[in-house]
Structures are given as C-alpha cells and as structure tokens.
Amino acid sequence: MIRQPICVLLAHVDHGKTSILDSIRNTSVADKEAGGITQNITAHSIELNKIQETCGDLLKNINLTIPGILFIDSPGHEAFTTLRKRGGNIADIAILVIDINEGAKPQTLEAIEILKNSKTPFVIAANKIDRVGGFNSNKKPILQNIKEQQEFVLADIETKLYKIVQTLHEQGLQSERFDRVKDHTKQVAIIPCSAKTKDGLPELLMVVSGLAQKFLEQSLETDLEKPAKGTILEVTEEKGIGKTLDVVIYDGKIKQNDTILIGTLNEPIKTKVKCLFKYEKSKLKEQKEVHASAGIKISAPDLDEAIPGMPIRVANKKENEIIKELQQEIDEVTIDTDNEGIIAKADTLGSLEALVSLLKDKEVKIKKAAIGNITKTDIAEASSNEDPLNQIVVGFNVKILEESKDVRIITNEVVYKIVDDIVEYKEKKSKELESKEFENLVKPFKLKIMPGCMFRQLNPAIVGVDVLIGTARAGTPLMTSEGKKLTELKEIQDNKETVSEAKQGKEVAISLPNVTCGRQIKENDVLYSNIPQEDFKKLKKLMKKYLNESEVQLLKEIAKIKRNVNPTWGM
C-alpha cells in the first residue's frame, strides 16, 4: 500500500507557516498559542478527499492515488534536523514559507541550507500576497487573480517574486513561479499565496500533491501491518496524562499495549504503550492503533531518559535484532569530538548534530557535545581548557543554568547565528591575545649615548641617550653592539619627569644599574635591546603586523649581532 507522504513546513519567524496549515485544515491554532498543545511540534493529516475538495478543477488532469498528506509543523525549523530515520530524513517533501513582502531572512537561508544538505525536495509558499499594496482578493484561482490586479500591483508582485528567485539563485538553486516551471527536478516551484484570504492555497496543495504523486510514489509503498518505526519529536508533560512522546510514525503500525524500544545514547528504553493519541482539530483523540504515516502522542511508563531525535520501534518480536538496528541508527549520528576544543550543547540529537557539523565546517574544535541545558559542569570543563580560545560554551535552543565571567557563553535559536558569533568572537579574542602577547615581548630599539651626557658614573649610572630606532621601554634588558649582555634599562626621564617609554627621535636620560661609566659604557656607544630567543621567534611572526619598516630592519640587525656570538641563535 501507499502511505501518506510526510511534508514539513519551515519558515522564518512570523512568515506564516502555521497560519497556512491552519487555513488548509480550517483550524485556528495560530490564534490560541498560549498554554495549548499547539506550542509543541504538531502533525496533522489532510485526507485525500479534503485535498480534492480544496483543489477542485486544479486536479482534473492528476489522478491522485496518495491517501493524503501528513503535514508537520513546529515552533522552529531547527526541529527539522530531528526528523530523521536510518539513511536520511523522515520528510518526503517540504514547504518553505517566505513572506513575499519581507523576502529571505536569516532563518530562511538556514532552512534552505538544511533542505539542500538533506536533499529534501521542496516548494516555496510566497505567503502574505494579500499585504502587497493595492492587492484585491477576488477569490479566483491565484494566476487569474494576479492577472486581474492593477498594473502597479502586478509589477510589485513580479518584483518581489524575482527577489525570491534571486535569493535561491545565490544559494545555488534554480526557481520559478509554479506555472512557469519546466522541470520540477531542476527548479523549485514558487506559489504566491495568502493564509489569511486563502488565495493560492489550492494551488499550493495541488503542487505538493502532484510532486508527491509523480516523484515519490515508489518510495511511499510500504507494508502498513508490519511493526512501526518512528522518531521522537518532543518529550512533553501533559496534564492528566503525565510524560508523553510526540512521535512521527513513518512506517508500519503501532497499537495500544505494544512493546516499544526507544533509542538512547546508552541502553535502549523498553516500555509498553499505555495510550495512543492523534491530533484531530488540534485536540487529542485516543486511538486503538495507528498506521503510517501519522503524528501521534504516546503515553507510556519509564520515559524519563527519552530525548527528541531518537528512534522508536515496536518490538513485540525480534527484540535483539531491533536493538542492533537502533544502535546502528544512533551510530549514524554519533558525534566525533576532539581532545581539546569548545563545549557544544543543544536540545535534540538532530540539532546537536547540525550544530557540530557547521562548527567543524568552520574548523572549530569540539571537546564535548551533549544534549541539555548549559550547567556548572559545562562551565568547569570549558574553563579547564589551557587555550583561552577554547574557553567557550555554545548552546542551541537551551537555557543557561550557570553564568560565568571567565567562560564565554554563546546561545541562539538560529544555528547559523551561533556559528557566525563564535567565529567572530574567536577572531576578536585571537587579536586581543596576540596584541597582549606582543605587548609582553622585548621589542627592538637602538640607543646612542650622547657625548657630554654622562650625568652619574655608577649606582646606578645615569646617561643621556638619543633613541635612534624603535621605542625604548623601562625594564628592558640591554646589550652592547658586540652582543654582550649589559644590564637593564631601569628608568627613563624626559625633562626631569619619569616616563615608561621614549619613542624614536627622543633624547632622554636613562638609569643603568650595575654598570660604570668609562668602563662598560662610554660616550657615543650604541646600545640595543637584548631580545630573548623565544621573544625573537614570536616577533618574527608578528613583525609585519606590529613593527614598522625601520624596526623590522633593526630586528634583523640584532639577529645578526646575536648570531656573531652564537651561530644557532634564533634558528
């Protein structure tokens, strides 16, 4: 038999995906969000007769054999990454909803990337056409309706559709208004529509049904009587019921009292189905048995360790075989971590996998990746990293249970924003650390003791110098022009005022402990900063960024002096 194709709706916030689904099934979920089950991921089946009734003459040349379509809606499309099964994603097809007036937004681009990576065929619902200035809804088929608009409205619609086409082109996809598509395997169909006035919704249903019929029919064939396979969408607490699982059943049949196995990161959970529910007009209705494809709610004992994204199987028989299958499926999404790196947290296995994948694309190393909120343990693990660039915890769709001044915490509900933020932070932090490291290095400078400026002979010797190149800094070790270690530049005075540094061109007095004028130093002697070998190696890497040309040449001069004393110095 042929099961219903599974169609997932994705969109940027407030672009109207739930409203579109509401209009198709004649409910008002979007209007009564607070406190209701509709805040969770929901799955609703639109039966074949409802599709035929809605589409009318649009289906006169299409002989639909699919039994209907299972639409899945969620608070955010990050849940799409949770919708997986062995070898790929549960979704057979997707609808990406875009506000025709606002165009693509960050979550739109994220959704396109997810759809491309998962190779899920999709169409674009260009929603809110009723808000195009001057648009008149005349209840006619959408193409005829658009054609009969005033010229300036028609031009505006075409411009806005072209912007969507341009966006997809920039993402490497070809697209066109649905009636202009020549090859559905190469072009994404765009259907202008309005959830509010219902303009274009029959055409949207027609295109999705037609594509499912034409390209997916073979993959939809299944044995509806075999043990069910599914994936957990949500783990929720229902008043009067207790802990429940929102599950998409994509294969087979599940009944009350069935034994089920639920995959975890450790041992599978084994339990029995206490009650089965399906959503009917946004309300839960108890079921004796359910066939694929279906969105259901399962009540069962021992669900404390269940997490979204994990596979679920009916296991009345062949339990050991099914346990192996579950383990193989979980191994597909096993997340490899590094010996060092940041800490990554997410709300589901699927979204954690998506986050880790994107971070690794940016060559961000990950020490630990786990499901759940950001805790004290995560902060401690991050702070234990020796590399300050790895003292970071990132969280996708999770709460921060422990704050920290020392560890950088980056969270967001848009996975791509997290990746952008961490790359930006690491670049900024890297520059700060590099700048700080440079400040602590002994840098090149060159001094000349001016004639007639030996003010004090010893304890300490005080002489007047001309800063020839670089910036002389108090506390810097000095050497002679032959590379002999001399002393430390203890103090600098400029016009009888103590200063920490003196730049090139300055004439200042300096104090030199443990040397005697006339013995170790004389008038017209040239002195150099005595750069340690480790500092020299670091300066070589940073010199183009932080040293001017005369300082670079001086660094080479100092290296030459040093190598005359020790040929391997600085190598």
N, C-alpha and C positions, 0 to 999 in steps of 0.2 A: 504493500500500500504506500501511498504518498503522504508524507506528513506535512504539516504546515511549515512554510519557510519562516525562519526567525529574522525579524527585521528590527534593528536597533536604531533609536533616534539619538543623534548627537547635535550639540549646538553650543555656541557661546551663551553666557548667562543672559536671560531675558529676550532671547531671539525667538522664543515661542514654540519650542518643540512639544511641551506638554499641552499647550493650547491647541496645537494641530491634532494631537492624538485625541484630546477631549472632543474636538469638533467631529472627528471621524466616528467616534463611538458615542457621541451625544451625551457626554457627562460634563461635569464642571469641576474637575479635580483642581485645576489651577486657582479657582476662586476660593477654595476652602482648605488651604495648605495646613494651617496651624493645628498641631495636635493629632492630625489624622495619619492613617497608614500611608497616605499618598506622599508623605515625606520620604518614604523609603523607595527603593527600586521597585517598580511595579511592572507586571507583564499582563497584557490584555490581548485576547484572541478576537480577531474580526472574522466572522464566519463568511464562507463563500457567498451565501445569499445576501449578506449585508454589503459585500463588495459589489455584487452585481446590481443591487438596488441603488447604491450610491453612484456607480459609474454609468448606468443606463446604456445608451446607444454607443458610448465610447468603447464598449467591449463587444460590439456586434461582429467584429472580424477576429475576435480572440476567443477560442474555446478553452476556458479555464477548467483545469482538472485539479488544481491545488484545492485542498479543503478549506483554505482561509489563510490568514497571516497572523503570526504571533508577534505583536509589537512589544518591545521592551523600552521602558522609559526609566530614567534615573535622575537623581539630583544633579549629577555632573557626568560628563562623558568619560572621566577617568575610570568609571566603573566598566567601561568597555574593555579595558585591559584585563578585567576579572573574568569576562565572558569567554572562557577558553575550554577546550577539550583536547584530548590526545591528538597531536598533529596540527593544531591550529585554533581558530576561534569558533565559538558557537554561532556567531552571526552569519547568516547566509547572505544578507544584504543589509545595507544601512541607508538611512536618510539623514543627510547633514542639513540642518536648518540654518539659514542665514537671513538675517533681517535685510531685505533688499535696500533699505534706506541707509543702514549703517555699514553694510558690506562686511568684509572679513575683519575679525578681531583676533586677539592672541589665542583664545581657546579654539577659534575656528581653524587657525593654522595648525594648532596642536592636533585637532581632530583629523585634519587632512593627513598629517604625518602618520598618525596612528592607523588610519584606514589604508594608507599606502603600504606601511610596514606589514600589516596583517593580510594584505592582498584581498580585502573585502570589497566587492563591488558596491557602489553607492550612487545615489542621485542627490541633487540639490533641491531643497524646497526653499525657493526665494520668497520668504514669508513677508507679511505686512504690506502687501501691494496696495491695500486699502488706504494706507497712510501716505502714499505718493500724492503730492499736492494736486488737487483737481480731479483725482480718480473717482469715477462714478460706478458703483457696483450695480449692474443691471441683471444679475442672476443668469446670465447666458454663459455658454462654455467660455473658458478663460481666453482662448485665442480670439474668438469673436468679440468678447468683452473688451480686450485690449485694442483691437482694430477699430472699435467704435468710440474710443476715447478721443478727446480733443487733441490736436496735433502736438501741443506743448507737453501734454501728459504722456502721449505715446513716445515722444522724443526722450523724455525724462526716464521712462521705464527702460527704453533701449540702452540709454547711457549707463543706468545702474546695473542692468544685466551684463553689459560689456565689462564693467568693473569686476564683476564676479568671474567672468571668463578670463580676464587678465590675471586675477589672483590665482586661479587654478593653473594658468599657463606658467606663472612664476614658480609654482610648486611642481612643475613638470607634467601637468595633466592637461589634456585637451577637453573642452566642454562646449556646449551649445544649448540654446533653448530646445526643449524636448522635441518639438515638431521639426527642427532643423537637423537633428542628429542623423547622420548617415550610417554610422557603425557603432552600436552600443558597446562593443568590445573595446573600442578605442576612445570613445568620447563619453564624458559624464553628462547626463541629461539634467537640465535646469528647468524646474517647473515653477513659474510665478504663481503665488497663491496667497490666501489670507485665512488664517484660523478664525478671525472674527466674523467675516462675511461668508466664509466657506467657498469663496471663489478659488478655483484651481484645485480644490481638494479631490474632486472626482478624477481629474487628470493625474494627480499625484498617485492616487490609489491604482489607477489604470497602468501607469508606467511601472510602478513597483511590482504589481501582479504580473504584468506582461513579461518583465525581465525575469522574474522568478520562474514563470512558466517556461520561457524559451531556453534559459541558460542553466537553470538549477534543477529541472525536473528529475534528472537521473540521480543527482546527489540527495534528493529528498525521499527516495524509495527506502523503506525500512520495514522491519517486522514489528508491528505495534504490540505484539503479545510477549516479546522477549523481556527479560529483566531490564528495568530502566537505568539509564545513565543520565547524570545531570551535573550541574555546577552550582555551588552556593553563591548567591548574590549578596545576601545580607544575613546577619545574625541579629535578631531583634527580640525585645521583650514585649509581649502582647498582654494587655490587661485581661485577666481571667483565664489566660491560656499558659502563660509562662514563656520561657525561652523558645524561640521558633527559628526555623531556617526559611528564608526566601530562596527558592531554587528554580532554575530553568531545567526542565526535563527535555533533552534533545533527542532521546532515543528510547524506545520500549515503553513499558508500563510499570506503574507503581500503585500499590494497594495499601489500605489500612492493615496493620499487623505484619507487614513485610519487614524482614530483617534488612537493615541497611548498613553499609560500611562507608565511613566518611574519612577521606584522606586528611592527614595532618603532617607536620614536619617530623613527627616521631611515629608512634604506633597508631594505626587506624582506629577510629572510634567505631565500636559495634553497638548498635541500638535497634529498637523496634519502632515503627511508625505508629504513633498513638492516634493522631488525627491528620487528615489531609484537607487542605482548603484551596479554593481557587477564587480569584477576584472576579466578581460579577457586578458591574456598575459601581466599581470602587468599594464594594463590600465583600467580606469573606463569606464564602458558602462552602459548607462541609461536603466532601466527596468520598465515595467508597473506593474509587480507583480513578487514575488519570493516565491518559495516553500522551505520547509525544506528538507534536511539540506543545509544551504547556509551561506556564508560570504558576508555581504552586507555593503554598506555605506548609511546612511540615512541623508538627508538634511531636516531640519525642523526648525521652529522658536522656541524661548524660550528654548535653550539648555544650557544656562549659568550654571545652577545648576546640570547638568548631570555629573556623575562621573563613571569611569571604575568600572566594577564589579557589577553594579546594573542591576536588571531585567527590561525587557521591554516587554509590551504586546499590542497587537492590541485590542482596546476596543470600537468598533462601537456599541456594545450592552453590557448589564450587567455590566455597569461601576462600580457600588458599590461593586458587587461581586468580580470583578477583583482587585479593590483597597484592599480588605481584603486579597486576595491571595498574592498580592505584599507585604503587610505588614507582612504576615506570613513568606514569603521567606526571607525578610530582618531580621526578628526576629531570624531566624536560625543563622545568622552571627552577631547578636548583641554581642558586646564585653563587658564583665563584667570588671569593674575596681575596684580598691581598694581605701580606704580613703587616703592612702599615697602611695608613690612609684615614679617611674620614669615617664617621658613623652615619649610616643612612637608615631612616625609619619611614614606614608607610602603613596605610590602613589595611591593605589587602596584599595577597601574594602577587596578584597580577600587576597592581600598581607599583609594588616594590620592584618587580622585575623590569617594568618600564623605566622607572627612575634610575635603577642601576645601569641599565643598558645605555641610557642617554648620558649619564655621568662618565661611563667608560669611553663613549664616543669622543668625549672631551678630554680623555686621558686623565680623569680624576680617579685616584686610587681609593679603594674602599676596604677598610679594615673589618667592619661589621655591618651586615644588612639584616634587619629584622622587622617584624610586624609589631605595631603597637605604638603607644604614646612615648614622648621623649621623657626619660626618667633620670634620676640621680645617677644610676649605674652608667647610662649613656654618657652623661657629662664627665664622670670619672674616667671612663675609657678614653674619651676624646682628649681630656687634659693630660693623660699619661703619655700621649704622643710626644716624642722628642722634637719633631719638626713642627714649628708653630703653624705652618701652612696646613697641617692635618688636624689641628685642634678645632674641629668643626663638626657640628651635628646638623644634618639636614632632615627635614620631615615633610612628607607629602600627605595632606589630609589627616594630620594627627595633632594632638594637643601637647603643649609644653607643660609638663608637670614639675619641672625643676629649672629655675633660671640660673644663669652663670655670668660672671663678669669676665672670666678668663677664657671661656669657650664661646666661639661664635655659633649662634643657632640661627639657621635659615629655614623658614617654613613658608609654604604657599599652597594654594589649591590648584595651581596651574603648574604642571610638572616642568614645562619648558622654562617657566619663570625661575624656578628653583635652580635649574642648570645655569641659566644666564646669570643669576645672582651669585652663585658660588664661583663661577669663572671670573666675574667682575671683582668679587671680594679677594680671591686668591691673587689676582693681578695687582690689586691695590696693596694688599698685605705684603706681597713679594717686593714691591717697590719700597715700602716702608722699611722692611727688614734689610734690604740691600743698602738703602740710604743710611740706616743706623749702623750697619756693618762698616760702611765706608767711613763714617764719622769716627769710628774707633780705631781705624788704621793709622799707622805712621805714614804721613804723606810727604812727597818730595818738596824740599825747599833748599835754597842755597844762600848763604850769608857771606859778607866780606867785612872783616874787622877794619874799621876806618882808621886812618893814620891820626895820631894825636888824640885818640879817644879811649885810652886805657885808663879808666877812672879809678879802679881799685885793683891792686895786684893779686890778692887772694882772699879766701874765706868769706864769701865767695869772690871770685874775680868778677869785676863789672866792666864791660866794654861797650863801645858804641858800634853798631853794625848797620850795614846797608843791606836790605832784603833784595837780593838780585832776582830771584825767581821763586815763585810759589808763595805760600803763606806760612810764616814761622809761628809755631804754637808752643806755649809754655808746656813743660812736661815732656817734650820730645827729646829722645837721645840724639847726640851729635857725633860726627866723625870728621876726621881730617880729610884733606884732598888725596891722601895716600890710602885711605880706607881704614885708618887706625881709630879704634873706639876712643872717644874723648871724654865726654861727660853728658849731663842732661841740661837742657835749656830750662833753668828753674823758673825764671821770672822775666817779664818784659815790661819796660816802662816807656811810655810815649808822652813826652812833655811832662815828666815827673808824675804821670798817672799810670797806675798798674793796669795792664790790659792782658787779655788771654791770647791775643794773636796780633800779628802785624803782616799786612799784605805787601806784595811786590811793590818796590819803589819807596817804601817807608824807611826812615832812618830812626832807629830806636836803641835804647840801652838794654842790655841783657845781663843777667847774673849767671855765672857758671861755677858751681861748686866743684871742689877737688881738683882745680887746675890753678896754675900760677902764670901770670902774665910775664912774658920774657922767657919762659921755659917751654911749656906745652903749646902756648899760643903767642903769636906776635902780630904786630900791625900788618895789614894787607893779607893776612891769612884768609883763605876761603874755607868755610865750614859747610858741611852737608848734614841733612837729617839722616840718621843711621837707621835705615829701614830693615826690620827683621825679615828673614827669608819668607816666612809664611805670609806676612803682610804684602811683600813684593808680589807673590803669586796671585793674591787676590786683587791687588792693584792692576796687574796686567789684564785681568778680565774686565775690570770696571773702568779702566782709564779713558776709553773713548767716550764714555757717558759722563764722567765726572771731572776729568782733568783737561785743562786747555793745552794747546799745542806746545807751549814752552815747558809746561810741567811734564808732558809726555817725553819730550826730548831730555829733560833733566832726569827722569826716571831711568832712561836708557844710559845716561852718563853715570848715574850712581851704580847701576848694574855693572858697567864696565870697570869702575873703580873696585867694586867688590870682587869681581872675577880676577882682577890682577892679584888679589890676596888669596882667593880661593876659587880655582877654575870651575868648580861644580856649583857655585852659589847661584841660587835662583832657578836651577835646572829642574 
